[in-house]
C-alpha cells in the first residue's frame, strides 16, 4: 500500500490531519455540549467535560464543579456526569450517604425523562449544527431568482458571447424558459446542438441572438477523493474534447465517461488564462442514490456540471433557509439508511463505508476547496455522527435510549449482569465496524 498516495493534494500529511482534527473536534464539542447543557437544565451535574481522550493536556474547573479539559487524542470526547462510574454513563458509582437532593443531581438518581432528554440531546445538537450550517451557507450563496436573469456569462473557448449580464432569458431554441426549479428537465429537452437561438429581454427590448448550448461541459465543482481532483481539475475548467473528439455539451462528457467502463479517459481541458492541456483520468465506479429510491452504479470522474449563464440570486428568508437545512439533514439520513440497507443485502459495494483515513482525506480535500466547502463538509459529517449515535447499540446514545425505553415499560432497569453482556456485545460490534471501515480505507480502490 502506498501510504503517501492516501494524502490528498491539500498539502502535507500534517495539514490533512489538522483539517480532520478541526472538523472532528467541532462535531464532538457540539455533541457533548448537547449532553452537558440539557443535563444541566434537567438538574444533572457534570464532573468532567472532555474534548479528546487519554492524557489531559489542559483543564480548568468552573464554579459548578465541572472540569473542562482537552485530552491528547482527538478521537472523541465525553461528559462524565456526577455519580457515574465511567464516562459511558451506564453504571452508577457506589456513592453511599447521598441525601435525596445530591442524588437527584446524579445521572442514576435523575428521573427517567431527564436521563432520556440528556442522552438524546447529543445527536439532536449534531442535527441542529448541521441545519444551521446548511442554512447559513444557503444564505451566503443565495438562491436563483425568477424570472431567469443573467448575473454572469461563463467564458468558453472560441465563443464570443452575445448575451450580457442583466439580460432576461425568455426562451431557448423556441422553448419558453421555465421556473428556476424546473431548469433540469428543461435542459434535458433541448436539442443537443452547438448553437441555439436565444430570445432575451434587454433593457425593455426583445432581442434574438445565437448562443452556445446552455449546459456545456464546464466543471461546476470537483468531488473530494475523485479522479478529477487527482488530475488537478478545478471549478471553471471547460472540457473541450474526449479522446480527441470535440464536445460542447455536458451530456456528451457524461456519456463518454460512462461508456469507458473504467478504462483511462483522455480529456482536453481549457482553463481561462492558461489555454488547453490534456489530462488522463481513470473513472471510478460509484453507487449513486436514485430519486425514486435505490442506487445506480456508474463510472464517474468526480465533477458536477456548470451553466453557461449564471442566474441572479436573492437572499432567502430565515424560514426558507432553515427549511432547506432541515431538508438536507433529512436527505442525508434517508440516503444513509438506504445505503446501509443496500450494502447489507449486497446490492452495492461495502466500499461505500469510509473509515477515519477516508474521512481525513475528505476533510483535507474539502478544506482545500475553501471555507464554505469545509464547513459544508462539517455539517454533513455532523449529521452522520448524530445518525450513527442513534443506532440501538448499548455503548451509543441510541442504546442508552433503548435501555431507558425498557425501563419505562418494565418499571425497572436491566440487571447488572444483563448490562454487562449488552455492553460487551456493543463494544464488540462497534469495534468490528471500525476495523471493517479502516480496512476499506486501505483495501478499496
Secondary structure as GFF3:
##gff-version 3
##sequence-region A 1 445
A	DSSP	three_ten_helix	3	6	.	.	.	ID=ss1
A	DSSP	alpha_helix	13	41	.	.	.	ID=ss2
A	DSSP	beta_strand	46	61	.	.	.	ID=ss3
A	DSSP	beta_strand	67	81	.	.	.	ID=ss4
A	DSSP	alpha_helix	100	104	.	.	.	ID=ss5
A	DSSP	alpha_helix	112	141	.	.	.	ID=ss6
A	DSSP	beta_strand	143	144	.	.	.	ID=ss7
A	DSSP	beta_strand	150	153	.	.	.	ID=ss8
A	DSSP	beta_strand	168	172	.	.	.	ID=ss9
A	DSSP	beta_strand	175	176	.	.	.	ID=ss10
A	DSSP	three_ten_helix	180	182	.	.	.	ID=ss11
A	DSSP	alpha_helix	183	189	.	.	.	ID=ss12
A	DSSP	beta_strand	195	202	.	.	.	ID=ss13
A	DSSP	beta_strand	205	212	.	.	.	ID=ss14
A	DSSP	beta_strand	218	222	.	.	.	ID=ss15
A	DSSP	alpha_helix	227	230	.	.	.	ID=ss16
A	DSSP	beta_strand	238	242	.	.	.	ID=ss17
A	DSSP	beta_strand	245	246	.	.	.	ID=ss18
A	DSSP	alpha_helix	250	258	.	.	.	ID=ss19
A	DSSP	beta_strand	264	271	.	.	.	ID=ss20
A	DSSP	beta_strand	275	282	.	.	.	ID=ss21
A	DSSP	beta_strand	284	289	.	.	.	ID=ss22
A	DSSP	beta_strand	295	300	.	.	.	ID=ss23
A	DSSP	beta_strand	303	306	.	.	.	ID=ss24
A	DSSP	beta_strand	309	311	.	.	.	ID=ss25
A	DSSP	beta_strand	313	314	.	.	.	ID=ss26
A	DSSP	alpha_helix	318	344	.	.	.	ID=ss27
A	DSSP	three_ten_helix	350	352	.	.	.	ID=ss28
A	DSSP	alpha_helix	356	368	.	.	.	ID=ss29
A	DSSP	alpha_helix	371	389	.	.	.	ID=ss30
A	DSSP	alpha_helix	397	410	.	.	.	ID=ss31
A	DSSP	alpha_helix	416	443	.	.	.	ID=ss32
###
